[in-house]
């Protein structure tokens, strides 16, 4: 079995370390965040750090890299407080990954991919039209992570838009049926396969 110490990690070549550390914690969620600037310019960016924070109230969180360089998503979210979260599906991974390219502020990722923006119920941030799981969200607060100069953004879910046929009677989403993918590291996309569902676990002894 391979073994890396902290000293080994610190001395690794940059790209090798990036790939290793981004992969070793397991599969991550694969989503596109849609935002809109005050003057109506749309932005779309892939995120792998979006996570559930609580169900009542419905909260999510995600991490942003240091703000010392332009971050269109962050700027738009802080300006309007509104954004969308859209699942990535197995037939859209190439375009989804392309949204990580660094385009100028006035260039929308929608115009550089096959994704189409869609506005629903007057919500002032673009959804991805083809996404089968879509969330309308509002920014609530941010918390600096001083250890690496990143930000944790906490937001509430205002609305959920789902394709027919993926919601089970108990509210569970069949993400395999939806074709939602997951991210392995920085640039690997995978199709999850459901193994089983279990009852609420209770002590047996």
C-alpha positions as CSV (number, residue, x, y, z in Angstrom):
1,X,0.0,0.0,0.0
2,X,1.2,3.5,-0.9
3,X,1.9,5.8,2.1
4,X,2.4,9.6,2.0
5,X,3.3,11.7,5.0
6,X,2.5,15.3,5.4
7,X,6.1,16.1,4.4
8,X,5.7,14.1,1.3
9,X,2.5,16.0,0.4
10,X,4.2,19.4,0.9
11,X,7.0,18.4,-1.4
12,X,4.9,17.0,-4.2
13,X,4.8,18.5,-7.6
14,X,1.8,21.0,-7.7
15,X,-0.4,19.2,-10.2
16,X,0.1,15.8,-8.6
17,X,-0.7,17.2,-5.2
18,X,-3.9,19.0,-6.6
19,X,-5.1,15.7,-8.1
20,X,-4.3,13.6,-5.1
21,X,-5.9,15.8,-2.4
22,X,-8.9,16.6,-4.5
23,X,-9.5,12.9,-5.1
24,X,-8.7,11.3,-1.7
25,X,-11.9,12.5,0.1
26,X,-14.1,10.6,-2.3
27,X,-16.7,11.5,-5.0
28,X,-18.2,15.0,-4.9
29,X,-21.4,16.6,-6.1
30,X,-21.4,17.9,-9.6
31,X,-23.4,21.1,-10.2
32,X,-23.6,24.2,-12.3
33,X,-24.2,27.5,-10.5
34,X,-26.1,30.1,-12.6
35,X,-25.9,33.8,-11.7
36,X,-26.7,37.1,-13.3
37,X,-25.0,40.5,-12.9
38,X,-26.8,43.8,-12.2
39,X,-26.7,44.7,-15.9
40,X,-28.1,41.3,-17.0
41,X,-25.0,39.4,-18.0
42,X,-25.3,35.7,-17.2
43,X,-22.6,33.5,-15.7
44,X,-22.4,29.7,-15.4
45,X,-19.7,27.8,-13.5
46,X,-19.1,24.2,-12.4
47,X,-18.8,23.6,-8.7
48,X,-17.9,20.4,-6.8
49,X,-18.1,21.7,-3.3
50,X,-21.9,22.2,-2.9
51,X,-23.1,20.2,0.2
52,X,-26.2,19.8,2.3
53,X,-26.2,21.8,5.6
54,X,-29.7,21.2,6.9
55,X,-33.2,20.4,5.9
56,X,-35.3,22.6,8.2
57,X,-34.6,25.3,7.2
58,X,-33.3,24.0,3.8
59,X,-29.6,25.1,3.7
60,X,-26.7,24.4,1.4
61,X,-23.1,25.5,1.5
62,X,-20.2,25.7,-0.9
63,X,-16.6,26.8,-0.9
64,X,-15.1,29.5,-3.0
65,X,-11.5,29.9,-3.8
66,X,-9.6,33.1,-2.7
67,X,-11.3,36.3,-3.9
68,X,-8.0,38.0,-4.8
69,X,-8.8,37.3,-8.5
70,X,-12.0,38.0,-10.3
71,X,-14.8,35.6,-9.5
72,X,-17.9,36.3,-11.5
73,X,-20.1,33.9,-9.6
74,X,-19.1,35.4,-6.2
75,X,-19.6,39.0,-7.4
76,X,-23.0,38.3,-8.9
77,X,-24.2,36.4,-5.8
78,X,-23.1,39.2,-3.5
79,X,-24.8,41.8,-5.7
80,X,-28.2,40.1,-6.0
81,X,-28.1,37.3,-3.4
82,X,-29.7,35.0,-5.9
83,X,-28.3,32.0,-7.8
84,X,-29.4,28.6,-9.2
85,X,-27.9,25.2,-8.6
86,X,-28.3,22.8,-11.6
87,X,-27.3,19.1,-11.7
88,X,-24.9,17.9,-14.3
89,X,-26.0,14.8,-16.3
90,X,-24.0,12.2,-18.1
91,X,-24.7,13.7,-21.6
92,X,-23.6,17.3,-20.5
93,X,-20.2,16.7,-18.8
94,X,-18.1,18.1,-21.6
95,X,-19.9,21.4,-21.7
96,X,-20.2,21.5,-17.9
97,X,-16.4,21.1,-17.5
98,X,-15.8,23.8,-20.1
99,X,-17.5,26.4,-17.9
100,X,-14.4,26.2,-15.7
101,X,-12.5,28.0,-18.5
102,X,-11.6,31.6,-17.6
103,X,-13.6,33.8,-20.0
104,X,-13.7,37.6,-19.7
105,X,-16.4,39.1,-17.5
106,X,-18.5,40.1,-20.5
107,X,-18.6,36.6,-22.0
108,X,-21.3,34.3,-20.8
109,X,-20.5,30.6,-20.5
110,X,-24.0,29.9,-21.9
111,X,-22.8,31.4,-25.2
112,X,-19.7,29.1,-25.2
113,X,-21.6,25.8,-24.5
114,X,-24.9,24.1,-25.6
115,X,-26.5,25.1,-22.3
116,X,-29.6,27.3,-22.6
117,X,-30.6,29.7,-19.8
118,X,-34.2,29.5,-18.5
119,X,-36.0,31.9,-16.2
120,X,-38.7,30.5,-14.0
121,X,-41.4,32.3,-12.0
122,X,-39.6,35.6,-12.2
123,X,-36.5,34.4,-10.4
124,X,-33.7,36.7,-11.3
125,X,-31.0,34.1,-12.0
126,X,-30.7,31.7,-14.9
127,X,-31.5,28.0,-14.6
128,X,-29.9,25.5,-17.0
129,X,-32.9,24.4,-19.1
130,X,-31.8,20.8,-19.6
131,X,-31.0,20.1,-16.0
132,X,-33.4,17.6,-14.3
133,X,-32.7,18.9,-10.8
134,X,-32.7,22.6,-10.3
135,X,-32.6,24.7,-7.1
136,X,-33.4,28.4,-6.7
137,X,-31.2,29.7,-3.9
138,X,-30.6,32.9,-1.9
139,X,-27.3,33.8,-0.2
140,X,-27.5,34.2,3.5
141,X,-24.0,34.5,5.0
142,X,-20.3,33.8,4.3
143,X,-17.6,32.5,6.7
144,X,-13.9,33.0,6.0
145,X,-11.7,29.9,6.3
146,X,-8.5,31.6,7.4
147,X,-6.4,28.4,7.1
148,X,-6.4,28.7,3.3
149,X,-8.1,32.0,2.6
150,X,-11.3,30.6,1.2
151,X,-14.9,31.3,1.9
152,X,-17.8,29.1,2.9
153,X,-21.1,30.5,1.5
154,X,-24.3,29.5,3.3
155,X,-27.5,29.8,1.3
156,X,-31.2,28.8,1.6
157,X,-33.2,26.9,-1.0
158,X,-36.2,28.9,-2.1
159,X,-37.6,26.5,-4.7
160,X,-36.9,23.1,-6.2
161,X,-37.7,22.2,-9.8
162,X,-37.6,18.5,-10.7
163,X,-38.2,16.4,-13.7
164,X,-41.2,14.1,-13.4
165,X,-40.5,10.5,-12.3
166,X,-37.4,11.0,-10.1
167,X,-39.1,11.7,-6.8
168,X,-40.0,8.6,-4.7
169,X,-43.1,8.6,-2.4
170,X,-40.9,9.3,0.6
171,X,-39.2,12.3,-1.0
172,X,-36.0,10.6,-1.9
173,X,-34.6,11.6,-5.3
174,X,-33.6,8.8,-7.6
175,X,-30.5,10.5,-9.0
176,X,-29.5,7.5,-11.0
177,X,-32.8,7.8,-12.8
178,X,-32.1,11.5,-13.3
179,X,-28.7,10.7,-14.8
180,X,-27.0,13.0,-12.4
181,X,-23.2,12.6,-12.3
182,X,-20.5,13.0,-9.7
183,X,-17.0,14.4,-9.8
184,X,-13.8,12.5,-9.0
185,X,-11.1,15.0,-8.2
186,X,-10.8,18.1,-10.4
187,X,-11.6,16.7,-13.8
188,X,-13.1,13.2,-13.6
189,X,-16.8,12.7,-14.1
190,X,-18.6,9.4,-13.1
191,X,-22.1,7.9,-13.3
192,X,-23.1,6.6,-9.8
193,X,-25.0,3.3,-9.5
194,X,-27.3,2.7,-6.6
195,X,-26.4,-0.3,-4.5
196,X,-29.3,-0.3,-2.0
197,X,-31.4,1.8,0.3
198,X,-31.6,0.9,4.0
199,X,-34.0,1.6,6.9
200,X,-33.0,4.0,9.6
201,X,-30.2,2.3,11.6
202,X,-30.8,1.4,15.2
203,X,-28.5,-0.3,17.7
204,X,-28.8,-4.1,17.7
205,X,-27.1,-4.8,21.0
